[in-house]
Amino acid sequence: MKDLKKFMSDLKGKVAIVTGARRGMGRSHALTLAKAGANVVVADISLEDCQKVVEEIKKSGGQALAVKCDVTKKTEIDEMVKKAIEQWGRVDILVNNAGICQFKPFLEITEEEWDRTIDINLKGYFLCAQAAAKEMVRQKSGAIVNIASIAMGQVGVGFPALSHYCASKGGIVALTEAMALELALFNIRINAIAPGAIDTPMVESTKADPKTLEGTLSRIPLHRLGKAEEVSNLVLFLASDASSYMTGSTVVIDGGWLAT
């Protein structure tokens, strides 16, 4: 039997799509999967930024393709999957990572702000997963990793001024579980990751205010922000055969936040 390291570093010939991949965790996920041998579609709203990530991958000896994709638009998602097929003939891995986080008191959230958050963070996951899964069904194999958050309510936590964000992340967990039940028949695994506070552009406002940052760190037993690469290692595990008996799971990576 292959050892764990071999499983996780043997994605040669696999094709992965990563959304929201121009920066932050998405960029890290793309680089990590490429390092493990996968051919990676780097997708986001800025083609120029995606191309920069592709250049990083190619300089390291990997293969990648930049694709402009707004995950709220089905036509662009379909085109993204089409380009992956045209380039490499298959889709083995999807990392649903695109997302937004806008702090706004519940009583002040507009309908437009609610819709935008749900459209990107939840509807976009559904549309991308559906498009990729149709290809995976033909192959009778595949792995989808949905990036949720500890801000998912229920077994996670709620956050003030983030009602729309929390609703979208809780929806991702429910979507993951339902998809896993339906797609297991086709040997397609779907799992979610629930990160805590990770040091990416999304937490710049938290880092900018010393009191806010210390308040956040006080809730984390490891007393530090997580690194994007630490989440990417988990993405790699769930995308690889090392996790071949896992589906429908949500894995928390939060420095111990939810344990407190």
KAPEGI-V900553 format. One record per helix or strand of 2 or more residues. SS is the DSSP state (alpha for helix, beta for strand). FROM is the first residue (numbers start at 1). LEN is the number of residues. If there is no record, write none. Layout:
ss/from/len
SS/FROM/LEN
SS/FROM/LEN
//
This chain:
ss/from/len
alpha/4/5
beta/15/5
alpha/24/12
beta/39/6
alpha/47/13
beta/63/6
alpha/74/15
beta/93/4
alpha/106/3
alpha/111/29
beta/142/6
alpha/163/24
beta/188/8
alpha/201/8
alpha/210/8
alpha/228/12
alpha/241/3
beta/250/4
alpha/257/3
//
